[in-house]
Amino acid sequence: MNKKLFFLSVISIVFIGTLLISLLFSEGEKRFKAEFDHFFQSNISGELIELKSSQNSNFKILKNELTKEFRFRPISKNVPLFNYTAKPGDSIFKPSYSDTLVLKKQGISYKYTFVKIE
């Protein structure tokens, strides 16, 4: 009887743990999807004032004296990595619903695409 109770307890703990982990990942993906939609739909044009590097690129721009924050996952093909290239003072441009973000640095334009979250 003790072995049955132990076995059922272990199965219950594994099931509940798996359920909790999947809920946490699901909430994280929903949040990132909302952040991506905000980024993708935005017309971005301004001066980079802050950059935070991680798996994603978080950046803040100054436009018309308003600060806006965006987060995206850049794809660096044939251009230097965004997180190492972009610096405060550089300019960033991306039309609404465009699949390309342009970083202007010292007169040179770097074009970045990004991971799209569907």
C-alpha positions in Angstrom: 0.0 0.0 0.0 2.9 2.4 0.8 4.5 1.8 -2.6 1.2 2.6 -4.4 0.8 5.8 -2.4 4.4 6.8 -3.1 4.0 6.0 -6.8 0.7 8.1 -7.1 2.4 11.0 -5.2 5.3 11.0 -7.6 3.1 10.9 -10.6 0.9 13.7 -9.2 4.0 15.9 -8.5 5.4 15.3 -12.0 2.0 16.1 -13.6 1.5 19.3 -11.6 5.1 20.4 -12.2 4.8 19.9 -16.0 1.5 21.8 -16.0 3.0 24.8 -14.1 6.1 24.9 -16.4 4.0 24.9 -19.5 1.8 27.7 -18.1 4.8 29.8 -17.4 6.2 29.3 -20.9 2.8 30.1 -22.4 2.5 33.4 -20.5 6.1 34.4 -21.6 5.3 33.7 -25.2 2.1 35.7 -25.0 4.0 38.6 -23.6 6.7 38.4 -26.2 4.0 38.2 -29.0 2.4 41.4 -27.6 5.8 43.1 -27.5 6.5 42.0 -31.1 3.2 43.2 -32.3 3.9 46.6 -30.8 7.4 46.7 -32.4 6.1 45.5 -35.8 3.2 47.9 -36.0 5.2 50.9 -34.9 6.7 53.5 -37.2 10.1 53.9 -35.5 12.3 56.9 -36.3 14.6 58.4 -33.7 17.8 58.6 -31.9 18.9 55.5 -29.9 19.2 56.6 -26.2 19.6 53.2 -24.5 20.3 49.6 -25.5 20.0 46.5 -23.3 21.5 43.3 -24.7 20.2 39.8 -24.0 18.9 37.1 -26.2 16.6 39.9 -27.5 17.5 43.5 -28.2 15.8 46.0 -26.0 16.2 49.6 -27.0 14.8 53.0 -26.3 14.5 55.8 -28.8 13.9 59.5 -28.3 11.4 60.9 -30.8 9.8 64.3 -30.5 10.9 64.5 -26.8 9.1 61.2 -26.1 10.9 58.1 -25.0 9.6 54.8 -26.5 10.9 51.3 -25.7 10.9 48.4 -28.1 12.1 44.8 -28.0 12.9 42.5 -30.9 15.1 39.6 -32.0 17.4 40.8 -34.8 18.8 38.6 -37.5 22.3 39.6 -38.5 23.1 38.4 -42.0 26.0 40.1 -43.7 26.0 42.9 -41.1 27.7 43.2 -37.7 25.6 42.0 -34.7 23.1 44.6 -33.7 23.9 44.4 -30.0 27.5 45.2 -30.6 27.1 47.8 -33.4 24.2 50.0 -32.1 25.3 52.7 -29.6 23.4 55.6 -28.0 23.4 58.5 -30.5 22.8 56.3 -33.5 19.6 56.6 -35.5 17.0 53.9 -36.0 14.3 53.8 -38.7 11.6 51.2 -39.4 8.3 52.0 -41.2 5.1 50.4 -39.7 4.7 46.7 -40.7 8.2 46.7 -42.3 10.4 43.6 -42.1 13.6 45.7 -42.0 15.0 47.9 -39.3 17.7 50.4 -40.4 20.5 51.4 -38.0 22.4 54.6 -39.2 25.8 54.9 -37.6 28.4 57.4 -38.7 26.9 57.8 -42.2 26.7 54.0 -42.7 23.3 52.2 -42.9 23.0 48.7 -41.5 19.8 46.7 -42.4 18.5 44.2 -39.9 15.6 41.8 -40.3 14.1 40.2 -37.2 12.4 37.0 -36.0 8.7 37.3 -36.6 6.3 36.0 -34.0 3.1 34.7 -35.6 
